[in-house]
Amino acid sequence: MDGRIGYRHGTEKATVVMGEKIIRVDRPRVRALDGGGELPLETLSRFQCEDPLNKAIMSRLLAGVSTQKYI
């Protein structure tokens, strides 16, 4: 065996975050060789995460905390 745990099984539509934009892409689908179903793609999940700074700012805005810069 060549060390593989899965095989490619087509594509499906997904979104990823690049910079500040959300982009639609065709993501590969991967199925387990042992018949255990679809395998998650770690790199895809990283690209789907929004920028942590954006999340922090949004949570503060929703909590009513001022985001104005003070000198």
CHARMM internal coordinates of N, CA and C (Angstrom, degrees):
IC EDIT
DIST 1 N 1 CA 1.4610
DIST 1 CA 1 C 1.5237
ANGL 1 N 1 CA 1 C 108.75
DIST 1 C 2 N 1.2993
ANGL 1 CA 1 C 2 N 117.24
DIHE 1 N 1 CA 1 C 2 N 150.32
DIST 2 N 2 CA 1.4610
ANGL 1 C 2 N 2 CA 121.84
DIHE 1 CA 1 C 2 N 2 CA -174.99
DIST 2 CA 2 C 1.5289
ANGL 2 N 2 CA 2 C 113.13
DIHE 1 C 2 N 2 CA 2 C -96.64
DIST 2 C 3 N 1.3120
ANGL 2 CA 2 C 3 N 119.77
DIHE 2 N 2 CA 2 C 3 N 14.12
DIST 3 N 3 CA 1.4641
ANGL 2 C 3 N 3 CA 122.54
DIHE 2 CA 2 C 3 N 3 CA 177.13
DIST 3 CA 3 C 1.5187
ANGL 3 N 3 CA 3 C 114.76
DIHE 2 C 3 N 3 CA 3 C 88.52
DIST 3 C 4 N 1.3093
ANGL 3 CA 3 C 4 N 117.77
DIHE 3 N 3 CA 3 C 4 N 1.22
DIST 4 N 4 CA 1.4644
ANGL 3 C 4 N 4 CA 119.90
DIHE 3 CA 3 C 4 N 4 CA 179.86
DIST 4 CA 4 C 1.5206
ANGL 4 N 4 CA 4 C 110.78
DIHE 3 C 4 N 4 CA 4 C -75.30
DIST 4 C 5 N 1.3348
ANGL 4 CA 4 C 5 N 115.47
DIHE 4 N 4 CA 4 C 5 N 146.83
DIST 5 N 5 CA 1.4617
ANGL 4 C 5 N 5 CA 119.97
DIHE 4 CA 4 C 5 N 5 CA 175.62
DIST 5 CA 5 C 1.5252
ANGL 5 N 5 CA 5 C 111.27
DIHE 4 C 5 N 5 CA 5 C -116.65
DIST 5 C 6 N 1.3432
ANGL 5 CA 5 C 6 N 115.94
DIHE 5 N 5 CA 5 C 6 N -4.55
DIST 6 N 6 CA 1.4499
ANGL 5 C 6 N 6 CA 119.55
DIHE 5 CA 5 C 6 N 6 CA -178.33
DIST 6 CA 6 C 1.5123
ANGL 6 N 6 CA 6 C 111.76
DIHE 5 C 6 N 6 CA 6 C -152.72
DIST 6 C 7 N 1.3292
ANGL 6 CA 6 C 7 N 114.66
DIHE 6 N 6 CA 6 C 7 N 174.71
DIST 7 N 7 CA 1.4578
ANGL 6 C 7 N 7 CA 120.57
DIHE 6 CA 6 C 7 N 7 CA 177.14
DIST 7 CA 7 C 1.5186
ANGL 7 N 7 CA 7 C 108.90
DIHE 6 C 7 N 7 CA 7 C -138.87
DIST 7 C 8 N 1.3073
ANGL 7 CA 7 C 8 N 115.99
DIHE 7 N 7 CA 7 C 8 N 152.72
DIST 8 N 8 CA 1.4568
ANGL 7 C 8 N 8 CA 121.86
DIHE 7 CA 7 C 8 N 8 CA -178.06
DIST 8 CA 8 C 1.5199
ANGL 8 N 8 CA 8 C 109.73
DIHE 7 C 8 N 8 CA 8 C -69.93
DIST 8 C 9 N 1.3297
ANGL 8 CA 8 C 9 N 115.19
DIHE 8 N 8 CA 8 C 9 N 139.36
DIST 9 N 9 CA 1.4604
ANGL 8 C 9 N 9 CA 120.28
DIHE 8 CA 8 C 9 N 9 CA -175.71
DIST 9 CA 9 C 1.5292
ANGL 9 N 9 CA 9 C 109.89
DIHE 8 C 9 N 9 CA 9 C -138.74
DIST 9 C 10 N 1.3227
ANGL 9 CA 9 C 10 N 116.67
DIHE 9 N 9 CA 9 C 10 N 59.80
DIST 10 N 10 CA 1.4548
ANGL 9 C 10 N 10 CA 121.13
DIHE 9 CA 9 C 10 N 10 CA 177.00
DIST 10 CA 10 C 1.5182
ANGL 10 N 10 CA 10 C 113.35
DIHE 9 C 10 N 10 CA 10 C 82.44
DIST 10 C 11 N 1.3353
ANGL 10 CA 10 C 11 N 115.65
DIHE 10 N 10 CA 10 C 11 N -162.29
DIST 11 N 11 CA 1.4642
ANGL 10 C 11 N 11 CA 122.61
DIHE 10 CA 10 C 11 N 11 CA 179.87
DIST 11 CA 11 C 1.5197
ANGL 11 N 11 CA 11 C 109.58
DIHE 10 C 11 N 11 CA 11 C -138.93
DIST 11 C 12 N 1.3313
ANGL 11 CA 11 C 12 N 115.59
DIHE 11 N 11 CA 11 C 12 N 166.13
DIST 12 N 12 CA 1.4556
ANGL 11 C 12 N 12 CA 121.83
DIHE 11 CA 11 C 12 N 12 CA 171.49
DIST 12 CA 12 C 1.5190
ANGL 12 N 12 CA 12 C 108.31
DIHE 11 C 12 N 12 CA 12 C -149.87
DIST 12 C 13 N 1.3185
ANGL 12 CA 12 C 13 N 116.90
DIHE 12 N 12 CA 12 C 13 N 160.37
DIST 13 N 13 CA 1.4558
ANGL 12 C 13 N 13 CA 121.97
DIHE 12 CA 12 C 13 N 13 CA -179.67
DIST 13 CA 13 C 1.5224
ANGL 13 N 13 CA 13 C 110.22
DIHE 12 C 13 N 13 CA 13 C -71.61
DIST 13 C 14 N 1.3390
ANGL 13 CA 13 C 14 N 116.35
DIHE 13 N 13 CA 13 C 14 N 141.61
DIST 14 N 14 CA 1.4620
ANGL 13 C 14 N 14 CA 122.60
DIHE 13 CA 13 C 14 N 14 CA 177.29
DIST 14 CA 14 C 1.5254
ANGL 14 N 14 CA 14 C 107.87
DIHE 13 C 14 N 14 CA 14 C -150.78
DIST 14 C 15 N 1.3178
ANGL 14 CA 14 C 15 N 116.97
DIHE 14 N 14 CA 14 C 15 N 170.28
DIST 15 N 15 CA 1.4565
ANGL 14 C 15 N 15 CA 121.22
DIHE 14 CA 14 C 15 N 15 CA 175.90
DIST 15 CA 15 C 1.5220
ANGL 15 N 15 CA 15 C 109.17
DIHE 14 C 15 N 15 CA 15 C -121.74
DIST 15 C 16 N 1.3402
ANGL 15 CA 15 C 16 N 115.53
DIHE 15 N 15 CA 15 C 16 N 146.14
DIST 16 N 16 CA 1.4585
ANGL 15 C 16 N 16 CA 121.87
DIHE 15 CA 15 C 16 N 16 CA 175.59
DIST 16 CA 16 C 1.5271
ANGL 16 N 16 CA 16 C 107.78
DIHE 15 C 16 N 16 CA 16 C -132.23
DIST 16 C 17 N 1.3331
ANGL 16 CA 16 C 17 N 116.07
DIHE 16 N 16 CA 16 C 17 N 157.87
DIST 17 N 17 CA 1.4594
ANGL 16 C 17 N 17 CA 121.16
DIHE 16 CA 16 C 17 N 17 CA 179.41
DIST 17 CA 17 C 1.5234
ANGL 17 N 17 CA 17 C 107.69
DIHE 16 C 17 N 17 CA 17 C -105.26
DIST 17 C 18 N 1.3483
ANGL 17 CA 17 C 18 N 115.84
DIHE 17 N 17 CA 17 C 18 N 124.11
DIST 18 N 18 CA 1.4606
ANGL 17 C 18 N 18 CA 120.75
DIHE 17 CA 17 C 18 N 18 CA 176.72
DIST 18 CA 18 C 1.5175
ANGL 18 N 18 CA 18 C 106.83
DIHE 17 C 18 N 18 CA 18 C -129.37
DIST 18 C 19 N 1.3304
ANGL 18 CA 18 C 19 N 115.97
DIHE 18 N 18 CA 18 C 19 N 114.76
DIST 19 N 19 CA 1.4552
ANGL 18 C 19 N 19 CA 119.94
DIHE 18 CA 18 C 19 N 19 CA -173.72
DIST 19 CA 19 C 1.5116
ANGL 19 N 19 CA 19 C 107.41
DIHE 18 C 19 N 19 CA 19 C 68.72
DIST 19 C 20 N 1.2946
ANGL 19 CA 19 C 20 N 116.63
DIHE 19 N 19 CA 19 C 20 N -121.32
DIST 20 N 20 CA 1.4619
ANGL 19 C 20 N 20 CA 121.23
DIHE 19 CA 19 C 20 N 20 CA 177.89
DIST 20 CA 20 C 1.5181
ANGL 20 N 20 CA 20 C 111.83
DIHE 19 C 20 N 20 CA 20 C -109.69
DIST 20 C 21 N 1.3369
ANGL 20 CA 20 C 21 N 117.21
DIHE 20 N 20 CA 20 C 21 N 8.99
DIST 21 N 21 CA 1.4545
ANGL 20 C 21 N 21 CA 120.96
DIHE 20 CA 20 C 21 N 21 CA -175.62
DIST 21 CA 21 C 1.5229
ANGL 21 N 21 CA 21 C 111.09
DIHE 20 C 21 N 21 CA 21 C -108.57
DIST 21 C 22 N 1.3140
ANGL 21 CA 21 C 22 N 115.14
DIHE 21 N 21 CA 21 C 22 N 144.88
DIST 22 N 22 CA 1.4601
ANGL 21 C 22 N 22 CA 121.60
DIHE 21 CA 21 C 22 N 22 CA 173.58
DIST 22 CA 22 C 1.5210
ANGL 22 N 22 CA 22 C 106.74
DIHE 21 C 22 N 22 CA 22 C -99.50
DIST 22 C 23 N 1.3273
ANGL 22 CA 22 C 23 N 116.38
DIHE 22 N 22 CA 22 C 23 N 124.06
DIST 23 N 23 CA 1.4612
ANGL 22 C 23 N 23 CA 122.46
DIHE 22 CA 22 C 23 N 23 CA -173.47
DIST 23 CA 23 C 1.5184
ANGL 23 N 23 CA 23 C 109.30
DIHE 22 C 23 N 23 CA 23 C -119.25
DIST 23 C 24 N 1.3430
ANGL 23 CA 23 C 24 N 116.02
DIHE 23 N 23 CA 23 C 24 N 137.34
DIST 24 N 24 CA 1.4664
ANGL 23 C 24 N 24 CA 121.03
DIHE 23 CA 23 C 24 N 24 CA 176.11
DIST 24 CA 24 C 1.5227
ANGL 24 N 24 CA 24 C 108.74
DIHE 23 C 24 N 24 CA 24 C -84.99
DIST 24 C 25 N 1.3320
ANGL 24 CA 24 C 25 N 115.80
DIHE 24 N 24 CA 24 C 25 N 134.70
DIST 25 N 25 CA 1.4664
ANGL 24 C 25 N 25 CA 121.57
DIHE 24 CA 24 C 25 N 25 CA 179.80
DIST 25 CA 25 C 1.5214
ANGL 25 N 25 CA 25 C 109.61
DIHE 24 C 25 N 25 CA 25 C -137.02
DIST 25 C 26 N 1.3211
ANGL 25 CA 25 C 26 N 115.96
DIHE 25 N 25 CA 25 C 26 N 162.70
DIST 26 N 26 CA 1.4649
ANGL 25 C 26 N 26 CA 121.59
DIHE 25 CA 25 C 26 N 26 CA 169.87
DIST 26 CA 26 C 1.5195
ANGL 26 N 26 CA 26 C 106.38
DIHE 25 C 26 N 26 CA 26 C -92.24
DIST 26 C 27 N 1.3191
ANGL 26 CA 26 C 27 N 117.15
DIHE 26 N 26 CA 26 C 27 N 115.01
DIST 27 N 27 CA 1.4571
ANGL 26 C 27 N 27 CA 120.16
DIHE 26 CA 26 C 27 N 27 CA -179.59
DIST 27 CA 27 C 1.5209
ANGL 27 N 27 CA 27 C 109.18
DIHE 26 C 27 N 27 CA 27 C -97.78
DIST 27 C 28 N 1.3384
ANGL 27 CA 27 C 28 N 116.63
DIHE 27 N 27 CA 27 C 28 N 141.85
DIST 28 N 28 CA 1.4589
ANGL 27 C 28 N 28 CA 118.66
DIHE 27 CA 27 C 28 N 28 CA 177.16
DIST 28 CA 28 C 1.5206
ANGL 28 N 28 CA 28 C 111.10
DIHE 27 C 28 N 28 CA 28 C -71.81
DIST 28 C 29 N 1.3104
ANGL 28 CA 28 C 29 N 116.04
DIHE 28 N 28 CA 28 C 29 N 145.64
DIST 29 N 29 CA 1.4671
ANGL 28 C 29 N 29 CA 121.18
DIHE 28 CA 28 C 29 N 29 CA 173.72
DIST 29 CA 29 C 1.5201
ANGL 29 N 29 CA 29 C 107.52
DIHE 28 C 29 N 29 CA 29 C -102.73
DIST 29 C 30 N 1.3318
ANGL 29 CA 29 C 30 N 116.00
DIHE 29 N 29 CA 29 C 30 N 138.36
DIST 30 N 30 CA 1.4652
ANGL 29 C 30 N 30 CA 121.12
DIHE 29 CA 29 C 30 N 30 CA -178.53
DIST 30 CA 30 C 1.5216
ANGL 30 N 30 CA 30 C 108.60
DIHE 29 C 30 N 30 CA 30 C -127.59
DIST 30 C 31 N 1.3275
ANGL 30 CA 30 C 31 N 115.69
DIHE 30 N 30 CA 30 C 31 N 128.98
DIST 31 N 31 CA 1.4601
ANGL 30 C 31 N 31 CA 120.99
DIHE 30 CA 30 C 31 N 31 CA 178.81
DIST 31 CA 31 C 1.5247
ANGL 31 N 31 CA 31 C 109.59
DIHE 30 C 31 N 31 CA 31 C -110.34
DIST 31 C 32 N 1.3247
ANGL 31 CA 31 C 32 N 116.10
DIHE 31 N 31 CA 31 C 32 N 147.87
DIST 32 N 32 CA 1.4636
ANGL 31 C 32 N 32 CA 122.05
DIHE 31 CA 31 C 32 N 32 CA 179.55
DIST 32 CA 32 C 1.5239
ANGL 32 N 32 CA 32 C 110.40
DIHE 31 C 32 N 32 CA 32 C -70.15
DIST 32 C 33 N 1.3223
ANGL 32 CA 32 C 33 N 116.21
DIHE 32 N 32 CA 32 C 33 N 140.76
DIST 33 N 33 CA 1.4702
ANGL 32 C 33 N 33 CA 120.58
DIHE 32 CA 32 C 33 N 33 CA 178.36
DIST 33 CA 33 C 1.5175
ANGL 33 N 33 CA 33 C 112.27
DIHE 32 C 33 N 33 CA 33 C -64.14
DIST 33 C 34 N 1.3358
ANGL 33 CA 33 C 34 N 116.51
DIHE 33 N 33 CA 33 C 34 N -29.54
DIST 34 N 34 CA 1.4726
ANGL 33 C 34 N 34 CA 119.78
DIHE 33 CA 33 C 34 N 34 CA -177.73
DIST 34 CA 34 C 1.5283
ANGL 34 N 34 CA 34 C 112.98
DIHE 33 C 34 N 34 CA 34 C -84.03
DIST 34 C 35 N 1.3376
ANGL 34 CA 34 C 35 N 117.51
DIHE 34 N 34 CA 34 C 35 N 7.06
DIST 35 N 35 CA 1.4571
ANGL 34 C 35 N 35 CA 120.94
DIHE 34 CA 34 C 35 N 35 CA 178.77
DIST 35 CA 35 C 1.5132
ANGL 35 N 35 CA 35 C 114.04
DIHE 34 C 35 N 35 CA 35 C 81.77
DIST 35 C 36 N 1.3288
ANGL 35 CA 35 C 36 N 117.58
DIHE 35 N 35 CA 35 C 36 N 13.95
DIST 36 N 36 CA 1.4597
ANGL 35 C 36 N 36 CA 122.49
DIHE 35 CA 35 C 36 N 36 CA -176.83
DIST 36 CA 36 C 1.5148
ANGL 36 N 36 CA 36 C 115.52
DIHE 35 C 36 N 36 CA 36 C -79.29
DIST 36 C 37 N 1.2996
ANGL 36 CA 36 C 37 N 119.08
DIHE 36 N 36 CA 36 C 37 N 7.59
DIST 37 N 37 CA 1.4621
ANGL 36 C 37 N 37 CA 121.41
DIHE 36 CA 36 C 37 N 37 CA 177.64
DIST 37 CA 37 C 1.5189
ANGL 37 N 37 CA 37 C 112.24
DIHE 36 C 37 N 37 CA 37 C 100.77
DIST 37 C 38 N 1.3257
ANGL 37 CA 37 C 38 N 115.06
DIHE 37 N 37 CA 37 C 38 N -165.99
DIST 38 N 38 CA 1.4610
ANGL 37 C 38 N 38 CA 121.40
DIHE 37 CA 37 C 38 N 38 CA -176.10
DIST 38 CA 38 C 1.5257
ANGL 38 N 38 CA 38 C 111.22
DIHE 37 C 38 N 38 CA 38 C -77.92
DIST 38 C 39 N 1.3334
ANGL 38 CA 38 C 39 N 115.99
DIHE 38 N 38 CA 38 C 39 N 140.63
DIST 39 N 39 CA 1.4626
ANGL 38 C 39 N 39 CA 122.16
DIHE 38 CA 38 C 39 N 39 CA 179.82
DIST 39 CA 39 C 1.5258
ANGL 39 N 39 CA 39 C 109.60
DIHE 38 C 39 N 39 CA 39 C -97.78
DIST 39 C 40 N 1.3332
ANGL 39 CA 39 C 40 N 117.84
DIHE 39 N 39 CA 39 C 40 N 139.88
DIST 40 N 40 CA 1.4666
ANGL 39 C 40 N 40 CA 119.97
DIHE 39 CA 39 C 40 N 40 CA 176.62
DIST 40 CA 40 C 1.5266
ANGL 40 N 40 CA 40 C 110.20
DIHE 39 C 40 N 40 CA 40 C -73.66
DIST 40 C 41 N 1.3311
ANGL 40 CA 40 C 41 N 115.90
DIHE 40 N 40 CA 40 C 41 N 149.80
DIST 41 N 41 CA 1.4574
ANGL 40 C 41 N 41 CA 121.52
DIHE 40 CA 40 C 41 N 41 CA 177.80
DIST 41 CA 41 C 1.5257
ANGL 41 N 41 CA 41 C 108.47
DIHE 40 C 41 N 41 CA 41 C -106.49
DIST 41 C 42 N 1.3304
ANGL 41 CA 41 C 42 N 116.84
DIHE 41 N 41 CA 41 C 42 N 112.12
DIST 42 N 42 CA 1.4595
ANGL 41 C 42 N 42 CA 121.46
DIHE 41 CA 41 C 42 N 42 CA -175.77
DIST 42 CA 42 C 1.5327
ANGL 42 N 42 CA 42 C 111.89
DIHE 41 C 42 N 42 CA 42 C -60.74
DIST 42 C 43 N 1.3207
ANGL 42 CA 42 C 43 N 116.83
DIHE 42 N 42 CA 42 C 43 N -41.16
DIST 43 N 43 CA 1.4637
ANGL 42 C 43 N 43 CA 118.77
DIHE 42 CA 42 C 43 N 43 CA -178.43
DIST 43 CA 43 C 1.5288
ANGL 43 N 43 CA 43 C 111.18
DIHE 42 C 43 N 43 CA 43 C -65.66
DIST 43 C 44 N 1.3169
ANGL 43 CA 43 C 44 N 117.62
DIHE 43 N 43 CA 43 C 44 N -36.42
DIST 44 N 44 CA 1.4573
ANGL 43 C 44 N 44 CA 120.38
DIHE 43 CA 43 C 44 N 44 CA 178.45
DIST 44 CA 44 C 1.5199
ANGL 44 N 44 CA 44 C 110.78
DIHE 43 C 44 N 44 CA 44 C -64.52
DIST 44 C 45 N 1.3198
ANGL 44 CA 44 C 45 N 117.07
DIHE 44 N 44 CA 44 C 45 N -43.47
DIST 45 N 45 CA 1.4662
ANGL 44 C 45 N 45 CA 119.46
DIHE 44 CA 44 C 45 N 45 CA -179.20
DIST 45 CA 45 C 1.5237
ANGL 45 N 45 CA 45 C 111.25
DIHE 44 C 45 N 45 CA 45 C -63.61
DIST 45 C 46 N 1.3240
ANGL 45 CA 45 C 46 N 117.37
DIHE 45 N 45 CA 45 C 46 N -32.75
DIST 46 N 46 CA 1.4737
ANGL 45 C 46 N 46 CA 119.62
DIHE 45 CA 45 C 46 N 46 CA 176.83
DIST 46 CA 46 C 1.5140
ANGL 46 N 46 CA 46 C 111.57
DIHE 45 C 46 N 46 CA 46 C -67.80
DIST 46 C 47 N 1.3377
ANGL 46 CA 46 C 47 N 117.23
DIHE 46 N 46 CA 46 C 47 N -39.34
DIST 47 N 47 CA 1.4624
ANGL 46 C 47 N 47 CA 120.27
DIHE 46 CA 46 C 47 N 47 CA 178.86
DIST 47 CA 47 C 1.5247
ANGL 47 N 47 CA 47 C 111.82
DIHE 46 C 47 N 47 CA 47 C -73.16
DIST 47 C 48 N 1.3272
ANGL 47 CA 47 C 48 N 118.05
DIHE 47 N 47 CA 47 C 48 N -22.97
DIST 48 N 48 CA 1.4554
ANGL 47 C 48 N 48 CA 120.60
DIHE 47 CA 47 C 48 N 48 CA 179.89
DIST 48 CA 48 C 1.5210
ANGL 48 N 48 CA 48 C 112.38
DIHE 47 C 48 N 48 CA 48 C -80.95
DIST 48 C 49 N 1.3151
ANGL 48 CA 48 C 49 N 117.94
DIHE 48 N 48 CA 48 C 49 N -17.07
DIST 49 N 49 CA 1.4640
ANGL 48 C 49 N 49 CA 121.28
DIHE 48 CA 48 C 49 N 49 CA 179.25
DIST 49 CA 49 C 1.5216
ANGL 49 N 49 CA 49 C 109.69
DIHE 48 C 49 N 49 CA 49 C -71.65
DIST 49 C 50 N 1.3220
ANGL 49 CA 49 C 50 N 114.87
DIHE 49 N 49 CA 49 C 50 N 136.37
DIST 50 N 50 CA 1.4558
ANGL 49 C 50 N 50 CA 118.88
DIHE 49 CA 49 C 50 N 50 CA 175.05
DIST 50 CA 50 C 1.5164
ANGL 50 N 50 CA 50 C 109.46
DIHE 49 C 50 N 50 CA 50 C -76.52
DIST 50 C 51 N 1.3078
ANGL 50 CA 50 C 51 N 115.59
DIHE 50 N 50 CA 50 C 51 N 161.77
DIST 51 N 51 CA 1.4522
ANGL 50 C 51 N 51 CA 122.13
DIHE 50 CA 50 C 51 N 51 CA 178.28
DIST 51 CA 51 C 1.5306
ANGL 51 N 51 CA 51 C 109.55
DIHE 50 C 51 N 51 CA 51 C -58.57
DIST 51 C 52 N 1.3342
ANGL 51 CA 51 C 52 N 119.03
DIHE 51 N 51 CA 51 C 52 N 127.97
DIST 52 N 52 CA 1.4731
ANGL 51 C 52 N 52 CA 121.46
DIHE 51 CA 51 C 52 N 52 CA -178.77
DIST 52 CA 52 C 1.5273
ANGL 52 N 52 CA 52 C 113.06
DIHE 51 C 52 N 52 CA 52 C -58.06
DIST 52 C 53 N 1.3287
ANGL 52 CA 52 C 53 N 117.58
DIHE 52 N 52 CA 52 C 53 N -32.00
DIST 53 N 53 CA 1.4601
ANGL 52 C 53 N 53 CA 120.75
DIHE 52 CA 52 C 53 N 53 CA 178.48
DIST 53 CA 53 C 1.5266
ANGL 53 N 53 CA 53 C 110.26
DIHE 52 C 53 N 53 CA 53 C -64.89
DIST 53 C 54 N 1.3229
ANGL 53 CA 53 C 54 N 117.56
DIHE 53 N 53 CA 53 C 54 N -42.09
DIST 54 N 54 CA 1.4664
ANGL 53 C 54 N 54 CA 120.82
DIHE 53 CA 53 C 54 N 54 CA 177.76
DIST 54 CA 54 C 1.5222
ANGL 54 N 54 CA 54 C 110.86
DIHE 53 C 54 N 54 CA 54 C -61.08
DIST 54 C 55 N 1.3217
ANGL 54 CA 54 C 55 N 117.56
DIHE 54 N 54 CA 54 C 55 N -41.72
DIST 55 N 55 CA 1.4619
ANGL 54 C 55 N 55 CA 121.06
DIHE 54 CA 54 C 55 N 55 CA 179.49
DIST 55 CA 55 C 1.5189
ANGL 55 N 55 CA 55 C 110.83
DIHE 54 C 55 N 55 CA 55 C -64.33
DIST 55 C 56 N 1.3400
ANGL 55 CA 55 C 56 N 117.77
DIHE 55 N 55 CA 55 C 56 N -41.26
DIST 56 N 56 CA 1.4613
ANGL 55 C 56 N 56 CA 121.73
DIHE 55 CA 55 C 56 N 56 CA -179.50
DIST 56 CA 56 C 1.5239
ANGL 56 N 56 CA 56 C 110.65
DIHE 55 C 56 N 56 CA 56 C -64.73
DIST 56 C 57 N 1.3224
ANGL 56 CA 56 C 57 N 116.55
DIHE 56 N 56 CA 56 C 57 N -43.33
DIST 57 N 57 CA 1.4669
ANGL 56 C 57 N 57 CA 120.20
DIHE 56 CA 56 C 57 N 57 CA 179.57
DIST 57 CA 57 C 1.5277
ANGL 57 N 57 CA 57 C 109.88
DIHE 56 C 57 N 57 CA 57 C -64.44
DIST 57 C 58 N 1.3135
ANGL 57 CA 57 C 58 N 117.57
DIHE 57 N 57 CA 57 C 58 N -44.65
DIST 58 N 58 CA 1.4693
ANGL 57 C 58 N 58 CA 120.72
DIHE 57 CA 57 C 58 N 58 CA -179.10
DIST 58 CA 58 C 1.5247
ANGL 58 N 58 CA 58 C 111.02
DIHE 57 C 58 N 58 CA 58 C -62.95
DIST 58 C 59 N 1.3187
ANGL 58 CA 58 C 59 N 117.84
DIHE 58 N 58 CA 58 C 59 N -41.04
DIST 59 N 59 CA 1.4639
ANGL 58 C 59 N 59 CA 119.25
DIHE 58 CA 58 C 59 N 59 CA -179.85
DIST 59 CA 59 C 1.5293
ANGL 59 N 59 CA 59 C 110.76
DIHE 58 C 59 N 59 CA 59 C -65.49
DIST 59 C 60 N 1.3192
ANGL 59 CA 59 C 60 N 117.94
DIHE 59 N 59 CA 59 C 60 N -36.83
DIST 60 N 60 CA 1.4669
ANGL 59 C 60 N 60 CA 120.92
DIHE 59 CA 59 C 60 N 60 CA 177.61
DIST 60 CA 60 C 1.5233
ANGL 60 N 60 CA 60 C 111.49
DIHE 59 C 60 N 60 CA 60 C -68.53
DIST 60 C 61 N 1.3352
ANGL 60 CA 60 C 61 N 116.38
DIHE 60 N 60 CA 60 C 61 N -40.12
DIST 61 N 61 CA 1.4656
ANGL 60 C 61 N 61 CA 119.74
DIHE 60 CA 60 C 61 N 61 CA 177.87
DIST 61 CA 61 C 1.5294
ANGL 61 N 61 CA 61 C 110.51
DIHE 60 C 61 N 61 CA 61 C -62.37
DIST 61 C 62 N 1.3278
ANGL 61 CA 61 C 62 N 116.12
DIHE 61 N 61 CA 61 C 62 N -43.37
DIST 62 N 62 CA 1.4561
ANGL 61 C 62 N 62 CA 119.92
DIHE 61 CA 61 C 62 N 62 CA -179.47
DIST 62 CA 62 C 1.5266
ANGL 62 N 62 CA 62 C 111.76
DIHE 61 C 62 N 62 CA 62 C -68.42
DIST 62 C 63 N 1.3252
ANGL 62 CA 62 C 63 N 117.22
DIHE 62 N 62 CA 62 C 63 N -26.20
DIST 63 N 63 CA 1.4678
ANGL 62 C 63 N 63 CA 121.15
DIHE 62 CA 62 C 63 N 63 CA 178.98
DIST 63 CA 63 C 1.5289
ANGL 63 N 63 CA 63 C 111.38
DIHE 62 C 63 N 63 CA 63 C -85.17
DIST 63 C 64 N 1.3396
ANGL 63 CA 63 C 64 N 117.36
DIHE 63 N 63 CA 63 C 64 N -5.70
DIST 64 N 64 CA 1.4631
ANGL 63 C 64 N 64 CA 120.94
DIHE 63 CA 63 C 64 N 64 CA 177.90
DIST 64 CA 64 C 1.5176
ANGL 64 N 64 CA 64 C 114.20
DIHE 63 C 64 N 64 CA 64 C 85.26
DIST 64 C 65 N 1.3302
ANGL 64 CA 64 C 65 N 118.10
DIHE 64 N 64 CA 64 C 65 N 15.14
DIST 65 N 65 CA 1.4586
ANGL 64 C 65 N 65 CA 121.44
DIHE 64 CA 64 C 65 N 65 CA 178.79
DIST 65 CA 65 C 1.5194
ANGL 65 N 65 CA 65 C 108.43
DIHE 64 C 65 N 65 CA 65 C -85.20
DIST 65 C 66 N 1.3247
ANGL 65 CA 65 C 66 N 117.20
DIHE 65 N 65 CA 65 C 66 N 135.78
DIST 66 N 66 CA 1.4480
ANGL 65 C 66 N 66 CA 121.90
DIHE 65 CA 65 C 66 N 66 CA 179.11
DIST 66 CA 66 C 1.5204
ANGL 66 N 66 CA 66 C 110.37
DIHE 65 C 66 N 66 CA 66 C -67.10
DIST 66 C 67 N 1.3216
ANGL 66 CA 66 C 67 N 116.80
DIHE 66 N 66 CA 66 C 67 N 138.00
DIST 67 N 67 CA 1.4573
ANGL 66 C 67 N 67 CA 121.36
DIHE 66 CA 66 C 67 N 67 CA 176.73
DIST 67 CA 67 C 1.5276
ANGL 67 N 67 CA 67 C 111.76
DIHE 66 C 67 N 67 CA 67 C -108.41
DIST 67 C 68 N 1.3246
ANGL 67 CA 67 C 68 N 117.12
DIHE 67 N 67 CA 67 C 68 N 11.04
DIST 68 N 68 CA 1.4593
ANGL 67 C 68 N 68 CA 121.46
DIHE 67 CA 67 C 68 N 68 CA 179.49
DIST 68 CA 68 C 1.5219
ANGL 68 N 68 CA 68 C 110.18
DIHE 67 C 68 N 68 CA 68 C -68.79
DIST 68 C 69 N 1.3146
ANGL 68 CA 68 C 69 N 116.31
DIHE 68 N 68 CA 68 C 69 N 139.86
DIST 69 N 69 CA 1.4605
ANGL 68 C 69 N 69 CA 120.31
DIHE 68 CA 68 C 69 N 69 CA 179.07
DIST 69 CA 69 C 1.5387
ANGL 69 N 69 CA 69 C 109.26
DIHE 68 C 69 N 69 CA 69 C -77.10
DIST 69 C 70 N 1.2928
ANGL 69 CA 69 C 70 N 117.54
DIHE 69 N 69 CA 69 C 70 N 134.22
DIST 70 N 70 CA 1.4545
ANGL 69 C 70 N 70 CA 122.48
DIHE 69 CA 69 C 70 N 70 CA 177.32
DIST 70 CA 70 C 1.5099
ANGL 70 N 70 CA 70 C 108.40
DIHE 69 C 70 N 70 CA 70 C -112.08
DIST 70 C 71 N 1.3351
ANGL 70 CA 70 C 71 N 116.97
DIHE 70 N 70 CA 70 C 71 N 137.90
DIST 71 N 71 CA 1.4726
ANGL 70 C 71 N 71 CA 121.71
DIHE 70 CA 70 C 71 N 71 CA 179.98
DIST 71 CA 71 C 1.5006
ANGL 71 N 71 CA 71 C 109.43
DIHE 70 C 71 N 71 CA 71 C -105.59
END
COOR INIT
IC SEED 1 N 1 CA 1 C
IC BUILD
